[in-house]
Amino acid sequence: MSSDDLPSGSKWKSTDDETVTSARKVDRDVRAWLIVAGLALLAAVIFVVQNSNKVEMDFLFFGGSQPLWLVIVLSMVLGALFGQGIGLVRGRRKKS
């Protein structure tokens, strides 16, 4: 028995339609995510190629000659971690 043989008000037919619609939405979401991830990867590769020259860096106990892209990425990661830490401290103070 196919879904076309069921009465028009059948819950099975609507469930099948909802499943197909849901699967298509997930497929669209995955496709969109892959496009965004691909563009981000392309931007990262361009960033690394354009900033591959060496720079002198001195930070606390670390120093030396590093690629500029590495210095920028590490600075961004440290800044994000620092910002998250401050957010956590503020969140705990508000709860107390």
C-alpha positions in Angstrom: 0.0 0.0 0.0 1.5 3.3 -1.0 0.9 6.7 0.6 -1.3 7.6 -2.5 -3.7 4.8 -1.5 -4.4 6.3 1.9 -7.3 8.6 2.6 -6.4 12.3 2.3 -6.8 12.9 6.0 -4.5 10.0 7.0 -1.9 10.8 9.6 0.6 8.5 7.9 0.6 10.5 4.7 1.2 13.8 6.5 4.0 12.2 8.6 5.7 11.0 5.4 5.3 14.5 3.9 6.8 16.1 7.1 9.7 13.6 7.0 10.5 14.4 3.4 10.2 18.1 4.1 12.4 17.9 7.1 15.0 15.8 5.3 15.1 18.5 2.5 15.5 21.2 5.1 18.4 19.4 6.7 20.0 18.8 3.3 19.7 22.5 2.5 21.2 23.4 5.9 24.1 21.1 5.4 24.7 22.4 1.9 24.7 26.0 3.2 27.0 25.1 6.0 29.5 23.5 3.6 29.4 26.6 1.4 30.1 28.9 4.3 32.9 26.5 5.6 34.5 26.5 2.1 34.5 30.3 1.9 36.0 30.5 5.4 38.7 28.1 4.4 39.4 30.0 1.2 39.6 33.3 3.2 42.0 31.6 5.7 44.3 30.3 2.9 44.4 33.8 1.3 45.1 35.3 4.8 48.1 33.0 5.3 49.5 33.5 1.9 49.3 37.3 2.2 50.8 37.4 5.7 53.6 34.8 5.4 56.5 37.2 6.0 58.5 36.9 9.2 58.2 39.4 12.0 60.1 39.9 15.3 57.9 39.2 18.3 58.6 39.8 22.0 55.8 38.8 24.5 56.5 38.2 28.1 59.1 35.3 28.1 58.6 34.5 24.4 60.4 36.1 21.5 61.8 35.4 18.1 61.0 35.5 14.5 57.5 34.2 13.6 55.3 34.3 10.6 52.9 37.3 10.8 49.8 35.1 10.3 50.8 33.0 13.3 51.2 36.0 15.5 47.8 37.4 14.4 46.0 34.1 14.9 47.6 33.5 18.3 46.6 37.1 19.4 43.0 36.5 18.3 42.8 33.2 20.2 44.3 34.7 23.3 42.0 37.7 23.1 39.0 35.4 22.7 40.0 33.3 25.7 40.6 36.4 27.8 37.2 37.8 26.8 35.4 34.5 27.6 37.2 34.4 31.0 36.0 38.0 31.8 32.5 37.0 30.8 32.5 34.0 33.1 33.7 36.1 36.0 31.1 38.7 35.4 28.4 36.0 35.1 29.4 34.5 38.4 29.3 37.8 40.2 25.8 38.6 39.0 24.5 35.2 40.3 26.0 35.8 43.7 
